[in-house]
Structures are given as structure tokens and as C-alpha cells.
Amino acid sequence: MSELPDAFDLEQCTAYLRELGSADAPTLPIAEAALALASFERPRVGLARYKQHLASLARDVGRHTKASGDLASRAQALNDIILLKHGYSGDELTYDDLQNANLMRVVDRRKGLPVALGILYLHTARAQGWDSVGLGFPGHFLIRLAEGPERLILDPFHNGKICDAATLRELLKAMAGQEVELSPEHYGPVPDREVLLRLQNNIKSRLLQSGRREHAVRVVETMLLLAPTMPSLWQEAGMLNAALGNLRAASAALEQFIIHAPDGMSRHQAAAMLQQLKSKLN
């Protein structure tokens, strides 16, 4: 697999993400991929120092006295290095700031969203050879460390807190409603690609909320580099481009949606919309 370049190069970063998008693996170089995504928003800023910082996190945890201990000791090593030594924290005051989902700015500011901090935890844990994954918990990103049959769930945003069943239940009800009951599907592992898409989705949704559709389309395009066969992304790219008057781009996106989507009402509606767009182009 190719390495992330030290300086932003549009073609190289695009090719890097496209290569990750074609990889058939549950784990990816997740922090480097997040830096590549971030670099599209900050093309004039070099990547070398961010890559060096990732290496420093990994090296510092490896030197920690508790790095070779049980899962609780490993969690403490991660928290001591990432939170205490390097000063990271969850940004509760300006949670919706777009910078909180851009890993370059997260490193600069030492604060971010749960998923951004989680990516730093995953990168650093895996550099030690530890089994670590992101979880599909609704509304709040968590990670899991494992060793054989043992499991430990961490909340990077809330000071690296270890989450037991009662904590997960309380968090779930806060995020999804009091009527929702905790089940294994709420804390199941997700592939790294989904974690990275979740990161980008935070940016995209905030852009759409503020009416910045043109910028949101560009974010969707980066997501498609990682997930080139995901129908919902092609559909969204088509609809956004159509709304912006980018008819050729909208047509191309809807064609891809029709190729990748299962047969159903949405697919038929997209086909009808595609015909309308093509008639306007002729």
C-alpha cells in the first residue's frame, strides 16, 4: 500500500485515498487516511509534521511503563500519553466547529470530536500491536481494546473513560432516547472505512445545515474515494450537484447510483431524474 506524501499533492492524495477505497480489508492506516482527507481542506499545509506527531504518540505509548500490562493498563497508557502528555480533550464548548473533524486542526488545537480523537487512539494502540476497533455506537464514537476473550470499551471524548454496561446504557439513552435499550448491535465493531466516513459525515452534515452545498459536494467526493460503490453517496452527490446546477456531474453521479443501488423505488426515481437531466443537456 502506498504511503501518504509529506506535502499535499492533489493527484497523490486522491490516488492514496482511492487505493484505500479499493482495499478489501477491515483495517486501514486510519490516522494517515484521516490526514489525507483533512489535507483537501488545507492544501497549503505540509503533512510531514502531522505524520511525525502520529509517530510521537505511538513511540511515547510504547515507552510507557504500563504499555505491556493488561487492558486497563493499556487504556491508562493511552490516556496518559494522548490526554495528559499531549493535551488532547473533547471539545465540548465549540462541539460543532468544523475544525473538530479535520484531523490536522485537531492536532493543532489538541481537541476534537469523539471520532477524531478515537482515530488517534486507534492509530496509537495499533502501533503497539494491540487489537483495537471503532464501535458503531449511535451518536457517540467509542473504541474497544481486546486481548483474547477480554474486552474493554473506551470513550476518548470523555477523558478516556472506561465504559461498563451501565455507562453504555446511560449514554445510549442520552443519545437515542429513554425508550431505547442497549443491545449488542449498539457496540459492535465497524470497519475503518466506516469510521472515516463517519468523520467526513460530521463535516458534510454541518456544511449542509449552514447551506454550504457546494462545499458539501466536495466532501462527498472525498467520501466516494473511500467508498466508491456506496449507493447513498452517489445518490447524494447526484442530488446536490443537480440542486447546484451541475447537470453533467449530477448525471454522472446518478448513473453510478443506478449501477450500485439495489432495485427499488429510489433506483427508479433516480432513473427518471437522470432522463430529465439528460434532456436538459441535449
Secondary structure, DSSP 8 states (H G I E B T S, - for coil): -----SS--HHHHHHHHHHHHH---S---HHHHHHHHHHTT-TTS-SHHHHHHHHHHHHHHHHSTTTTS-HHHHHHHHHIIIIIIS--EE--TTTT-GGGG-HHHHHHHTEE-HHHHHHHHHHHHHHTT-EEEEE--TTS--EEEEETTEEEEEETTTTTEEE-HHHHHHHHHHHH-TT----GGGG-EE-HHHHHHHHHHHHHHHHHHTT-HHHHHHHHHHHHHH-TT-HHHHHHHHHHHHHHT-HHHHHHHHHHHHHHS-SSHHHHHHHHHHHHHHHHH-
